[in-house]
Amino acid sequence: MATPKIVITTAASDCYHARETCELFQAGRATARTQGWTDADVQHMPLGEALVRRRPCSHCLR
Ligand SMILES: [Zn+2]
């Protein structure tokens, strides 16, 4: 799957994802919830910025 020009991440994540339906993205949010954390807002980020500040998700991006 091609990497989109805009990817998603959250302030609490060090990864970026192609889409919100990514299983790892959803699992991470579910884990945070079980630990009593409130959901971090989903942020849309240009791929160029994400490449510098985050690493790609190993599930939805390779
Ligand atoms: Zn992902």
N, CA, C, O and the ligand as a Tripos MOL2 file, in Angstrom:
@<TRIPOS>MOLECULE
protein
  249   247    63     0     0
PROTEIN
NO_CHARGES

@<TRIPOS>ATOM
      1 N           0.8440   -1.1990    0.0000 N.3       1 MET1
      2 CA          0.0000    0.0000    0.0000 C.3       1 MET1
      3 C           0.8780    1.2470    0.0000 C.2       1 MET1
      4 O           1.8530    1.3340    0.7470 O.2       1 MET1
      5 N           0.5260    2.1950   -0.8320 N.am      2 ALA2
      6 CA          1.3040    3.4320   -0.9140 C.3       2 ALA2
      7 C           1.0870    4.2790    0.3330 C.2       2 ALA2
      8 O          -0.0070    4.3110    0.8960 O.2       2 ALA2
      9 N           2.1330    4.9560    0.7500 N.am      3 THR3
     10 CA          2.0080    5.8480    1.8980 C.3       3 THR3
     11 C           1.2660    7.1180    1.4620 C.2       3 THR3
     12 O           1.6390    7.7490    0.4730 O.2       3 THR3
     13 N           0.2370    7.4830    2.1860 N.am      4 PRO4
     14 CA         -0.5080    8.7120    1.8140 C.3       4 PRO4
     15 C           0.3020    9.9630    2.0960 C.2       4 PRO4
     16 O           1.2830    9.9170    2.8390 O.2       4 PRO4
     17 N          -0.1000   11.0780    1.5100 N.am      5 LYS5
     18 CA          0.6110   12.3470    1.7230 C.3       5 LYS5
     19 C           0.3330   12.9080    3.1070 C.2       5 LYS5
     20 O           1.1450   13.6390    3.6740 O.2       5 LYS5
     21 N          -0.8290   12.5540    3.6370 N.am      6 ILE6
     22 CA         -1.1820   12.9720    4.9960 C.3       6 ILE6
     23 C          -1.3400   11.7090    5.8330 C.2       6 ILE6
     24 O          -2.0720   10.7960    5.4510 O.2       6 ILE6
     25 N          -0.6730   11.6550    6.9470 N.am      7 VAL7
     26 CA         -0.7480   10.4840    7.8080 C.3       7 VAL7
     27 C          -1.3270   10.9210    9.1550 C.2       7 VAL7
     28 O          -1.4910   12.1130    9.4120 O.2       7 VAL7
     29 N          -1.6320    9.9470   10.0070 N.am      8 ILE8
     30 CA         -2.2120   10.2840   11.3020 C.3       8 ILE8
     31 C          -1.3060    9.8240   12.4250 C.2       8 ILE8
     32 O          -0.5600    8.8550   12.2880 O.2       8 ILE8
     33 N          -1.3830   10.5320   13.5320 N.am      9 THR9
     34 CA         -0.6300   10.1820   14.7180 C.3       9 THR9
     35 C          -1.3440   10.8230   15.9100 C.2       9 THR9
     36 O          -2.3650   11.4910   15.7480 O.2       9 THR9
     37 N          -0.8040   10.6140   17.0890 N.am     10 THR10
     38 CA         -1.3100   11.3540   18.2520 C.3      10 THR10
     39 C          -0.1220   11.9170   19.0070 C.2      10 THR10
     40 O           1.0200   11.5150   18.7890 O.2      10 THR10
     41 N          -0.4060   12.8440   19.8870 N.am     11 ALA11
     42 CA          0.6610   13.4550   20.6800 C.3      11 ALA11
     43 C           1.3730   12.4070   21.5360 C.2      11 ALA11
     44 O           2.5440   12.5730   21.8770 O.2      11 ALA11
     45 N           0.6710   11.3390   21.8800 N.am     12 ALA12
     46 CA          1.2260   10.3220   22.7610 C.3      12 ALA12
     47 C           1.9890    9.2400   22.0040 C.2      12 ALA12
     48 O           2.6130    8.3760   22.6190 O.2      12 ALA12
     49 N           1.9420    9.2820   20.6800 N.am     13 SER13
     50 CA          2.5200    8.2090   19.8760 C.3      13 SER13
     51 C           3.8460    8.6310   19.2710 C.2      13 SER13
     52 O           4.0570    9.8070   18.9770 O.2      13 SER13
     53 N           4.7490    7.6580   19.0850 N.am     14 ASP14
     54 CA          5.9740    7.9470   18.3540 C.3      14 ASP14
     55 C           5.9340    7.3370   16.9550 C.2      14 ASP14
     56 O           6.9420    7.3020   16.2500 O.2      14 ASP14
     57 N           4.7530    6.8580   16.5680 N.am     15 CYS15
     58 CA          4.5640    6.2860   15.2320 C.3      15 CYS15
     59 C           3.5400    7.1010   14.4600 C.2      15 CYS15
     60 O           2.7660    7.8730   15.0260 O.2      15 CYS15
     61 N           3.5620    6.9020   13.1480 N.am     16 TYR16
     62 CA          2.4730    7.4520   12.3480 C.3      16 TYR16
     63 C           1.8470    6.3250   11.5410 C.2      16 TYR16
     64 O           2.4880    5.3130   11.2580 O.2      16 TYR16
     65 N           0.5920    6.5170   11.1800 N.am     17 HIS17
     66 CA         -0.1930    5.4830   10.5140 C.3      17 HIS17
     67 C          -0.8330    6.0390    9.2610 C.2      17 HIS17
     68 O          -1.0220    7.2460    9.1100 O.2      17 HIS17
     69 N          -1.1660    5.1060    8.3520 N.am     18 ALA18
     70 CA         -1.8040    5.5020    7.1000 C.3      18 ALA18
     71 C          -3.2720    5.8370    7.3140 C.2      18 ALA18
     72 O          -3.8410    6.6540    6.5910 O.2      18 ALA18
     73 N          -3.8810    5.2060    8.3050 N.am     19 ARG19
     74 CA         -5.3250    5.3700    8.4630 C.3      19 ARG19
     75 C          -5.7290    5.0450    9.9010 C.2      19 ARG19
     76 O          -5.0480    4.2970   10.6030 O.2      19 ARG19
     77 N          -6.8470    5.6210   10.3150 N.am     20 GLU20
     78 CA         -7.3080    5.4150   11.6880 C.3      20 GLU20
     79 C          -7.7920    3.9960   11.9330 C.2      20 GLU20
     80 O          -7.8650    3.5620   13.0830 O.2      20 GLU20
     81 N          -8.1210    3.2690   10.8800 N.am     21 THR21
     82 CA         -8.6080    1.9040   11.0530 C.3      21 THR21
     83 C          -7.4780    0.8980   11.2380 C.2      21 THR21
     84 O          -7.7350   -0.2940   11.4060 O.2      21 THR21
     85 N          -6.2420    1.3580   11.2110 N.am     22 CYS22
     86 CA         -5.1050    0.4520   11.4390 C.3      22 CYS22
     87 C          -5.2960   -0.3000   12.7590 C.2      22 CYS22
     88 O          -5.6150    0.3020   13.7840 O.2      22 CYS22
     89 N          -5.0980   -1.6120   12.7230 N.am     23 GLU23
     90 CA         -5.3140   -2.4150   13.9310 C.3      23 GLU23
     91 C          -4.3570   -2.0150   15.0600 C.2      23 GLU23
     92 O          -4.7460   -2.0030   16.2280 O.2      23 GLU23
     93 N          -3.1330   -1.6940   14.7210 N.am     24 LEU24
     94 CA         -2.1870   -1.3080   15.7720 C.3      24 LEU24
     95 C          -2.5590    0.0430   16.3780 C.2      24 LEU24
     96 O          -2.4190    0.2630   17.5810 O.2      24 LEU24
     97 N          -3.0350    0.9380   15.5180 N.am     25 PHE25
     98 CA         -3.4690    2.2430   16.0220 C.3      25 PHE25
     99 C          -4.6280    2.0700   16.9920 C.2      25 PHE25
    100 O          -4.6380    2.6640   18.0700 O.2      25 PHE25
    101 N          -5.6000    1.2590   16.6080 N.am     26 GLN26
    102 CA         -6.7570    1.0250   17.4660 C.3      26 GLN26
    103 C          -6.3510    0.2870   18.7410 C.2      26 GLN26
    104 O          -6.8570    0.5900   19.8210 O.2      26 GLN26
    105 N          -5.4480   -0.6710   18.6210 N.am     27 ALA27
    106 CA         -5.0040   -1.4240   19.7920 C.3      27 ALA27
    107 C          -4.2790   -0.5170   20.7760 C.2      27 ALA27
    108 O          -4.4410   -0.6510   21.9890 O.2      27 ALA27
    109 N          -3.4810    0.4060   20.2500 N.am     28 GLY28
    110 CA         -2.7720    1.3350   21.1190 C.3      28 GLY28
    111 C          -3.7270    2.2110   21.9030 C.2      28 GLY28
    112 O          -3.5240    2.4770   23.0880 O.2      28 GLY28
    113 N          -4.7740    2.6560   21.2190 N.am     29 ARG29
    114 CA         -5.7490    3.4930   21.9030 C.3      29 ARG29
    115 C          -6.5170    2.6830   22.9450 C.2      29 ARG29
    116 O          -6.8120    3.1910   24.0260 O.2      29 ARG29
    117 N          -6.8420    1.4380   22.6330 N.am     30 ALA30
    118 CA         -7.5600    0.5880   23.5840 C.3      30 ALA30
    119 C          -6.6970    0.3470   24.8160 C.2      30 ALA30
    120 O          -7.1960    0.3660   25.9410 O.2      30 ALA30
    121 N          -5.4030    0.1210   24.6020 N.am     31 THR31
    122 CA         -4.4870   -0.0920   25.7240 C.3      31 THR31
    123 C          -4.4170    1.1470   26.6070 C.2      31 THR31
    124 O          -4.4450    1.0470   27.8340 O.2      31 THR31
    125 N          -4.3280    2.3020   25.9830 N.am     32 ALA32
    126 CA         -4.2660    3.5470   26.7550 C.3      32 ALA32
    127 C          -5.5190    3.6980   27.6110 C.2      32 ALA32
    128 O          -5.4530    4.1300   28.7620 O.2      32 ALA32
    129 N          -6.6530    3.3360   27.0320 N.am     33 ARG33
    130 CA         -7.9200    3.4670   27.7590 C.3      33 ARG33
    131 C          -7.9450    2.5490   28.9850 C.2      33 ARG33
    132 O          -8.4230    2.9430   30.0490 O.2      33 ARG33
    133 N          -7.4240    1.3130   28.8290 N.am     34 THR34
    134 CA         -7.4480    0.3920   29.9640 C.3      34 THR34
    135 C          -6.5440    0.8980   31.0770 C.2      34 THR34
    136 O          -6.7070    0.5030   32.2320 O.2      34 THR34
    137 N          -5.6000    1.7620   30.7500 N.am     35 GLN35
    138 CA         -4.7060    2.2940   31.7690 C.3      35 GLN35
    139 C          -5.2110    3.6160   32.3180 C.2      35 GLN35
    140 O          -4.5180    4.2990   33.0730 O.2      35 GLN35
    141 N          -6.4290    3.9670   31.9260 N.am     36 GLY36
    142 CA         -7.0550    5.1430   32.4990 C.3      36 GLY36
    143 C          -6.6850    6.4360   31.8190 C.2      36 GLY36
    144 O          -7.0360    7.5150   32.2970 O.2      36 GLY36
    145 N          -5.9720    6.3420   30.6950 N.am     37 TRP37
    146 CA         -5.6180    7.5540   29.9680 C.3      37 TRP37
    147 C          -6.7840    7.9400   29.0670 C.2      37 TRP37
    148 O          -7.4700    7.0740   28.5240 O.2      37 TRP37
    149 N          -6.9980    9.1990   28.9170 N.am     38 THR38
    150 CA         -7.9860    9.6520   27.9420 C.3      38 THR38
    151 C          -7.3630    9.5900   26.5580 C.2      38 THR38
    152 O          -6.1480    9.7150   26.4010 O.2      38 THR38
    153 N          -8.2070    9.3970   25.5640 N.am     39 ASP39
    154 CA         -7.7140    9.3330   24.1950 C.3      39 ASP39
    155 C          -7.0060   10.6310   23.8200 C.2      39 ASP39
    156 O          -7.5330   11.7250   24.0220 O.2      39 ASP39
    157 N          -5.8300   10.4910   23.2810 N.am     40 ALA40
    158 CA         -5.1790   11.6650   22.7000 C.3      40 ALA40
    159 C          -5.8660   11.9890   21.3740 C.2      40 ALA40
    160 O          -6.3050   11.0940   20.6520 O.2      40 ALA40
    161 N          -5.9500   13.2710   21.0720 N.am     41 ASP41
    162 CA         -6.5830   13.6630   19.8140 C.3      41 ASP41
    163 C          -5.7830   13.1340   18.6290 C.2      41 ASP41
    164 O          -4.5520   13.1590   18.6280 O.2      41 ASP41
    165 N          -6.5040   12.6610   17.6330 N.am     42 VAL42
    166 CA         -5.8490   12.2440   16.3960 C.3      42 VAL42
    167 C          -5.3510   13.4810   15.6660 C.2      42 VAL42
    168 O          -6.0940   14.4440   15.4800 O.2      42 VAL42
    169 N          -4.1090   13.4480   15.2600 N.am     43 GLN43
    170 CA         -3.5360   14.5630   14.5200 C.3      43 GLN43
    171 C          -3.2490   14.1240   13.0910 C.2      43 GLN43
    172 O          -2.7300   13.0320   12.8610 O.2      43 GLN43
    173 N          -3.5820   14.9630   12.1550 N.am     44 HIS44
    174 CA         -3.2080   14.7290   10.7670 C.3      44 HIS44
    175 C          -1.9230   15.5010   10.5040 C.2      44 HIS44
    176 O          -1.8040   16.6780   10.8440 O.2      44 HIS44
    177 N          -0.9630   14.8110    9.8890 N.am     45 MET45
    178 CA          0.3630   15.3960    9.7340 C.3      45 MET45
    179 C           0.8490   15.1300    8.3070 C.2      45 MET45
    180 O           0.7000   14.0170    7.8020 O.2      45 MET45
    181 N           1.4220   16.1300    7.6640 N.am     46 PRO46
    182 CA          2.0070   15.8750    6.3420 C.3      46 PRO46
    183 C           3.0950   14.8150    6.4500 C.2      46 PRO46
    184 O           3.8380   14.7780    7.4310 O.2      46 PRO46
    185 N           3.1860   13.9670    5.4600 N.am     47 LEU47
    186 CA          4.1540   12.8770    5.5120 C.3      47 LEU47
    187 C           5.5750   13.3900    5.7420 C.2      47 LEU47
    188 O           6.3400   12.7820    6.4900 O.2      47 LEU47
    189 N           5.9270   14.4950    5.1080 N.am     48 GLY48
    190 CA          7.2910   15.0240    5.2600 C.3      48 GLY48
    191 C           7.6280   15.3200    6.7090 C.2      48 GLY48
    192 O           8.7470   15.0650    7.1550 O.2      48 GLY48
    193 N           6.6690   15.8540    7.4440 N.am     49 GLU49
    194 CA          6.8830   16.1590    8.8590 C.3      49 GLU49
    195 C           6.9290   14.8750    9.6800 C.2      49 GLU49
    196 O           7.7310   14.7390   10.6040 O.2      49 GLU49
    197 N           6.0560   13.9390    9.3280 N.am     50 ALA50
    198 CA          6.0170   12.6770   10.0630 C.3      50 ALA50
    199 C           7.3340   11.9130    9.9210 C.2      50 ALA50
    200 O           7.7910   11.2680   10.8640 O.2      50 ALA50
    201 N           7.9320   11.9910    8.7450 N.am     51 LEU51
    202 CA          9.1860   11.2680    8.5050 C.3      51 LEU51
    203 C          10.2820   11.7380    9.4480 C.2      51 LEU51
    204 O          11.1450   10.9580    9.8500 O.2      51 LEU51
    205 N          10.2420   13.0080    9.7940 N.am     52 VAL52
    206 CA         11.2770   13.5820   10.6540 C.3      52 VAL52
    207 C          10.9890   13.2860   12.1190 C.2      52 VAL52
    208 O          11.9050   13.0350   12.9020 O.2      52 VAL52
    209 N           9.7140   13.3170   12.4840 N.am     53 ARG53
    210 CA          9.3620   13.3180   13.9050 C.3      53 ARG53
    211 C           8.8480   11.9810   14.4190 C.2      53 ARG53
    212 O           8.8130   11.7650   15.6300 O.2      53 ARG53
    213 N           8.4530   11.0920   13.5400 N.am     54 ARG54
    214 CA          7.8640    9.8260   13.9520 C.3      54 ARG54
    215 C           8.4810    8.7020   13.1220 C.2      54 ARG54
    216 O           9.1620    8.9410   12.1250 O.2      54 ARG54
    217 N           8.2220    7.4650   13.5640 N.am     55 ARG55
    218 CA          8.6000    6.3390   12.7160 C.3      55 ARG55
    219 C           7.3450    5.6930   12.1640 C.2      55 ARG55
    220 O           6.2810    5.7860   12.7760 O.2      55 ARG55
    221 N           7.4540    5.0360   11.0100 N.am     56 PRO56
    222 CA          6.2490    4.4610   10.4070 C.3      56 PRO56
    223 C           5.7460    3.2730   11.2000 C.2      56 PRO56
    224 O           6.5290    2.5120   11.7680 O.2      56 PRO56
    225 N           4.4410    3.1230   11.2340 N.am     57 CYS57
    226 CA          3.8200    1.9520   11.8290 C.3      57 CYS57
    227 C           4.2910    0.7070   11.0830 C.2      57 CYS57
    228 O           4.3560    0.7020    9.8540 O.2      57 CYS57
    229 N           4.6140   -0.3350   11.8230 N.am     58 SER58
    230 CA          5.0960   -1.5660   11.1840 C.3      58 SER58
    231 C           3.9540   -2.3890   10.6200 C.2      58 SER58
    232 O           4.1900   -3.3850    9.9370 O.2      58 SER58
    233 N           2.7230   -1.9900   10.8920 N.am     59 HIS59
    234 CA          1.5700   -2.7500   10.4420 C.3      59 HIS59
    235 C           0.9820   -2.1820    9.1500 C.2      59 HIS59
    236 O           0.8300   -2.9070    8.1670 O.2      59 HIS59
    237 N           0.6470   -0.8800    9.1480 N.am     60 CYS60
    238 CA         -0.0230   -0.3070    7.9880 C.3      60 CYS60
    239 C           0.9500    0.3830    7.0430 C.2      60 CYS60
    240 O           0.5660    0.7400    5.9290 O.2      60 CYS60
    241 N           2.2000    0.5790    7.4560 N.am     61 LEU61
    242 CA          3.2070    1.2020    6.6060 C.3      61 LEU61
    243 C           4.4920    0.3890    6.7040 C.2      61 LEU61
    244 O           4.8750   -0.0570    7.7860 O.2      61 LEU61
    245 N           5.1430    0.2040    5.5860 N.am     62 ARG62
    246 CA          6.4020   -0.5380    5.6060 C.3      62 ARG62
    247 C           7.4310    0.1850    4.7640 C.2      62 ARG62
    248 O           8.5660   -0.2750    4.6470 O.2      62 ARG62
    249 ZN         -0.6250    1.6070   11.6330 Zn       63 ZN63
@<TRIPOS>BOND
     1     1     2 1
     2     2     3 1
     3     3     4 2
     4     3     5 am
     5     5     6 1
     6     6     7 1
     7     7     8 2
     8     7     9 am
     9     9    10 1
    10    10    11 1
    11    11    12 2
    12    11    13 am
    13    13    14 1
    14    14    15 1
    15    15    16 2
    16    15    17 am
    17    17    18 1
    18    18    19 1
    19    19    20 2
    20    19    21 am
    21    21    22 1
    22    22    23 1
    23    23    24 2
    24    23    25 am
    25    25    26 1
    26    26    27 1
    27    27    28 2
    28    27    29 am
    29    29    30 1
    30    30    31 1
    31    31    32 2
    32    31    33 am
    33    33    34 1
    34    34    35 1
    35    35    36 2
    36    35    37 am
    37    37    38 1
    38    38    39 1
    39    39    40 2
    40    39    41 am
    41    41    42 1
    42    42    43 1
    43    43    44 2
    44    43    45 am
    45    45    46 1
    46    46    47 1
    47    47    48 2
    48    47    49 am
    49    49    50 1
    50    50    51 1
    51    51    52 2
    52    51    53 am
    53    53    54 1
    54    54    55 1
    55    55    56 2
    56    55    57 am
    57    57    58 1
    58    58    59 1
    59    59    60 2
    60    59    61 am
    61    61    62 1
    62    62    63 1
    63    63    64 2
    64    63    65 am
    65    65    66 1
    66    66    67 1
    67    67    68 2
    68    67    69 am
    69    69    70 1
    70    70    71 1
    71    71    72 2
    72    71    73 am
    73    73    74 1
    74    74    75 1
    75    75    76 2
    76    75    77 am
    77    77    78 1
    78    78    79 1
    79    79    80 2
    80    79    81 am
    81    81    82 1
    82    82    83 1
    83    83    84 2
    84    83    85 am
    85    85    86 1
    86    86    87 1
    87    87    88 2
    88    87    89 am
    89    89    90 1
    90    90    91 1
    91    91    92 2
    92    91    93 am
    93    93    94 1
    94    94    95 1
    95    95    96 2
    96    95    97 am
    97    97    98 1
    98    98    99 1
    99    99   100 2
   100    99   101 am
   101   101   102 1
   102   102   103 1
   103   103   104 2
   104   103   105 am
   105   105   106 1
   106   106   107 1
   107   107   108 2
   108   107   109 am
   109   109   110 1
   110   110   111 1
   111   111   112 2
   112   111   113 am
   113   113   114 1
   114   114   115 1
   115   115   116 2
   116   115   117 am
   117   117   118 1
   118   118   119 1
   119   119   120 2
   120   119   121 am
   121   121   122 1
   122   122   123 1
   123   123   124 2
   124   123   125 am
   125   125   126 1
   126   126   127 1
   127   127   128 2
   128   127   129 am
   129   129   130 1
   130   130   131 1
   131   131   132 2
   132   131   133 am
   133   133   134 1
   134   134   135 1
   135   135   136 2
   136   135   137 am
   137   137   138 1
   138   138   139 1
   139   139   140 2
   140   139   141 am
   141   141   142 1
   142   142   143 1
   143   143   144 2
   144   143   145 am
   145   145   146 1
   146   146   147 1
   147   147   148 2
   148   147   149 am
   149   149   150 1
   150   150   151 1
   151   151   152 2
   152   151   153 am
   153   153   154 1
   154   154   155 1
   155   155   156 2
   156   155   157 am
   157   157   158 1
   158   158   159 1
   159   159   160 2
   160   159   161 am
   161   161   162 1
   162   162   163 1
   163   163   164 2
   164   163   165 am
   165   165   166 1
   166   166   167 1
   167   167   168 2
   168   167   169 am
   169   169   170 1
   170   170   171 1
   171   171   172 2
   172   171   173 am
   173   173   174 1
   174   174   175 1
   175   175   176 2
   176   175   177 am
   177   177   178 1
   178   178   179 1
   179   179   180 2
   180   179   181 am
   181   181   182 1
   182   182   183 1
   183   183   184 2
   184   183   185 am
   185   185   186 1
   186   186   187 1
   187   187   188 2
   188   187   189 am
   189   189   190 1
   190   190   191 1
   191   191   192 2
   192   191   193 am
   193   193   194 1
   194   194   195 1
   195   195   196 2
   196   195   197 am
   197   197   198 1
   198   198   199 1
   199   199   200 2
   200   199   201 am
   201   201   202 1
   202   202   203 1
   203   203   204 2
   204   203   205 am
   205   205   206 1
   206   206   207 1
   207   207   208 2
   208   207   209 am
   209   209   210 1
   210   210   211 1
   211   211   212 2
   212   211   213 am
   213   213   214 1
   214   214   215 1
   215   215   216 2
   216   215   217 am
   217   217   218 1
   218   218   219 1
   219   219   220 2
   220   219   221 am
   221   221   222 1
   222   222   223 1
   223   223   224 2
   224   223   225 am
   225   225   226 1
   226   226   227 1
   227   227   228 2
   228   227   229 am
   229   229   230 1
   230   230   231 1
   231   231   232 2
   232   231   233 am
   233   233   234 1
   234   234   235 1
   235   235   236 2
   236   235   237 am
   237   237   238 1
   238   238   239 1
   239   239   240 2
   240   239   241 am
   241   241   242 1
   242   242   243 1
   243   243   244 2
   244   243   245 am
   245   245   246 1
   246   246   247 1
   247   247   248 2
@<TRIPOS>SUBSTRUCTURE
     1 MET1         2 RESIDUE 1 A MET
     2 ALA2         6 RESIDUE 1 A ALA
     3 THR3        10 RESIDUE 1 A THR
     4 PRO4        14 RESIDUE 1 A PRO
     5 LYS5        18 RESIDUE 1 A LYS
     6 ILE6        22 RESIDUE 1 A ILE
     7 VAL7        26 RESIDUE 1 A VAL
     8 ILE8        30 RESIDUE 1 A ILE
     9 THR9        34 RESIDUE 1 A THR
    10 THR10       38 RESIDUE 1 A THR
    11 ALA11       42 RESIDUE 1 A ALA
    12 ALA12       46 RESIDUE 1 A ALA
    13 SER13       50 RESIDUE 1 A SER
    14 ASP14       54 RESIDUE 1 A ASP
    15 CYS15       58 RESIDUE 1 A CYS
    16 TYR16       62 RESIDUE 1 A TYR
    17 HIS17       66 RESIDUE 1 A HIS
    18 ALA18       70 RESIDUE 1 A ALA
    19 ARG19       74 RESIDUE 1 A ARG
    20 GLU20       78 RESIDUE 1 A GLU
    21 THR21       82 RESIDUE 1 A THR
    22 CYS22       86 RESIDUE 1 A CYS
    23 GLU23       90 RESIDUE 1 A GLU
    24 LEU24       94 RESIDUE 1 A LEU
    25 PHE25       98 RESIDUE 1 A PHE
    26 GLN26      102 RESIDUE 1 A GLN
    27 ALA27      106 RESIDUE 1 A ALA
    28 GLY28      110 RESIDUE 1 A GLY
    29 ARG29      114 RESIDUE 1 A ARG
    30 ALA30      118 RESIDUE 1 A ALA
    31 THR31      122 RESIDUE 1 A THR
    32 ALA32      126 RESIDUE 1 A ALA
    33 ARG33      130 RESIDUE 1 A ARG
    34 THR34      134 RESIDUE 1 A THR
    35 GLN35      138 RESIDUE 1 A GLN
    36 GLY36      142 RESIDUE 1 A GLY
    37 TRP37      146 RESIDUE 1 A TRP
    38 THR38      150 RESIDUE 1 A THR
    39 ASP39      154 RESIDUE 1 A ASP
    40 ALA40      158 RESIDUE 1 A ALA
    41 ASP41      162 RESIDUE 1 A ASP
    42 VAL42      166 RESIDUE 1 A VAL
    43 GLN43      170 RESIDUE 1 A GLN
    44 HIS44      174 RESIDUE 1 A HIS
    45 MET45      178 RESIDUE 1 A MET
    46 PRO46      182 RESIDUE 1 A PRO
    47 LEU47      186 RESIDUE 1 A LEU
    48 GLY48      190 RESIDUE 1 A GLY
    49 GLU49      194 RESIDUE 1 A GLU
    50 ALA50      198 RESIDUE 1 A ALA
    51 LEU51      202 RESIDUE 1 A LEU
    52 VAL52      206 RESIDUE 1 A VAL
    53 ARG53      210 RESIDUE 1 A ARG
    54 ARG54      214 RESIDUE 1 A ARG
    55 ARG55      218 RESIDUE 1 A ARG
    56 PRO56      222 RESIDUE 1 A PRO
    57 CYS57      226 RESIDUE 1 A CYS
    58 SER58      230 RESIDUE 1 A SER
    59 HIS59      234 RESIDUE 1 A HIS
    60 CYS60      238 RESIDUE 1 A CYS
    61 LEU61      242 RESIDUE 1 A LEU
    62 ARG62      246 RESIDUE 1 A ARG
    63 ZN63       249 GROUP 0 **** ****
